[in-house]
Amino acid sequence: MRGLWIPFTLIGALAFAGCSDPAPKESKGEKGDPGPPGPKGNPGVAGTTLRVVAPQSSTASCQTDEIMISAYCTGTFSAYPLVPLTNGARCGANPNSTTLRVTIVCAKR
């Protein structure tokens, strides 16, 4: 009987806590007039410019102020033919292929 006082005390405390009145809600006042407009900010930095290069050939390169960020091949091939180059890509071993096309995405540095 001695160890039962803790659960009864907790149950009683929870019961009394549920009986209390909720705190009164504060009423809102009238909405004020809008303030004066602030000064215009400076223009932000331009975002990254992307350029898709999709020639009708199996080789493509980005310009010197760009970097290649993606490349993929399309056409008929039995193995993955993508060959990365210094700043571009080629599909397959033959740069003059008529069955493979490369598409690259270039970003400004």
ZIBELKA-V873540 format. One record per residue. N is the residue number from 0. OMEGA is omega in whole degrees, 0 to 359 (none if undefined). NEAR is the number of other C-alpha atoms within 8 Angstrom. D_LAST is the distance of its C-alpha to the last C-alpha in whole Angstrom. Layout:
BEGIN
n=N omega=OMEGA near=NEAR d_last=D_LAST
n=N omega=OMEGA near=NEAR d_last=D_LAST
END
This chain:
BEGIN
n=0 omega=184 near=4 d_last=79
n=1 omega=183 near=4 d_last=78
n=2 omega=182 near=5 d_last=74
n=3 omega=183 near=7 d_last=74
n=4 omega=180 near=8 d_last=74
n=5 omega=180 near=7 d_last=70
n=6 omega=180 near=7 d_last=69
n=7 omega=178 near=8 d_last=71
n=8 omega=179 near=8 d_last=70
n=9 omega=180 near=8 d_last=67
n=10 omega=179 near=8 d_last=68
n=11 omega=180 near=8 d_last=70
n=12 omega=179 near=8 d_last=67
n=13 omega=180 near=8 d_last=65
n=14 omega=179 near=8 d_last=67
n=15 omega=179 near=8 d_last=68
n=16 omega=179 near=7 d_last=64
n=17 omega=183 near=6 d_last=64
n=18 omega=185 near=6 d_last=67
n=19 omega=179 near=6 d_last=65
n=20 omega=177 near=4 d_last=65
n=21 omega=180 near=4 d_last=61
n=22 omega=180 near=4 d_last=59
n=23 omega=179 near=4 d_last=60
n=24 omega=179 near=4 d_last=57
n=25 omega=179 near=4 d_last=56
n=26 omega=180 near=4 d_last=56
n=27 omega=178 near=4 d_last=53
n=28 omega=178 near=4 d_last=54
n=29 omega=177 near=4 d_last=53
n=30 omega=181 near=4 d_last=50
n=31 omega=177 near=4 d_last=49
n=32 omega=178 near=4 d_last=47
n=33 omega=179 near=4 d_last=44
n=34 omega=180 near=4 d_last=42
n=35 omega=179 near=4 d_last=41
n=36 omega=179 near=4 d_last=37
n=37 omega=179 near=4 d_last=35
n=38 omega=179 near=4 d_last=32
n=39 omega=180 near=4 d_last=29
n=40 omega=178 near=4 d_last=26
n=41 omega=178 near=4 d_last=23
n=42 omega=180 near=4 d_last=20
n=43 omega=178 near=4 d_last=18
n=44 omega=179 near=4 d_last=14
n=45 omega=179 near=4 d_last=12
n=46 omega=179 near=4 d_last=11
n=47 omega=177 near=6 d_last=9
n=48 omega=178 near=6 d_last=9
n=49 omega=179 near=8 d_last=10
n=50 omega=177 near=7 d_last=12
n=51 omega=178 near=8 d_last=15
n=52 omega=181 near=11 d_last=16
n=53 omega=180 near=9 d_last=20
n=54 omega=176 near=10 d_last=22
n=55 omega=179 near=5 d_last=26
n=56 omega=183 near=12 d_last=25
n=57 omega=181 near=16 d_last=24
n=58 omega=177 near=12 d_last=21
n=59 omega=179 near=14 d_last=18
n=60 omega=173 near=10 d_last=15
n=61 omega=176 near=11 d_last=11
n=62 omega=185 near=7 d_last=10
n=63 omega=178 near=5 d_last=9
n=64 omega=181 near=6 d_last=6
n=65 omega=174 near=10 d_last=5
n=66 omega=179 near=12 d_last=6
n=67 omega=180 near=13 d_last=10
n=68 omega=179 near=8 d_last=11
n=69 omega=177 near=7 d_last=14
n=70 omega=174 near=12 d_last=17
n=71 omega=181 near=8 d_last=21
n=72 omega=172 near=11 d_last=24
n=73 omega=180 near=8 d_last=27
n=74 omega=180 near=7 d_last=30
n=75 omega=178 near=6 d_last=33
n=76 omega=181 near=7 d_last=33
n=77 omega=178 near=4 d_last=35
n=78 omega=181 near=4 d_last=32
n=79 omega=190 near=5 d_last=28
n=80 omega=186 near=9 d_last=27
n=81 omega=178 near=11 d_last=23
n=82 omega=178 near=9 d_last=22
n=83 omega=177 near=8 d_last=18
n=84 omega=182 near=7 d_last=17
n=85 omega=179 near=5 d_last=15
n=86 omega=181 near=10 d_last=12
n=87 omega=181 near=13 d_last=14
n=88 omega=178 near=15 d_last=18
n=89 omega=175 near=14 d_last=21
n=90 omega=180 near=15 d_last=24
n=91 omega=182 near=11 d_last=27
n=92 omega=183 near=7 d_last=29
n=93 omega=179 near=7 d_last=29
n=94 omega=180 near=10 d_last=27
n=95 omega=182 near=6 d_last=29
n=96 omega=177 near=9 d_last=30
n=97 omega=181 near=7 d_last=32
n=98 omega=181 near=6 d_last=32
n=99 omega=176 near=14 d_last=28
n=100 omega=177 near=15 d_last=25
n=101 omega=173 near=17 d_last=22
n=102 omega=179 near=13 d_last=19
n=103 omega=175 near=16 d_last=15
n=104 omega=181 near=12 d_last=13
n=105 omega=177 near=14 d_last=9
n=106 omega=176 near=12 d_last=6
n=107 omega=178 near=9 d_last=4
n=108 omega=none near=5 d_last=0
END
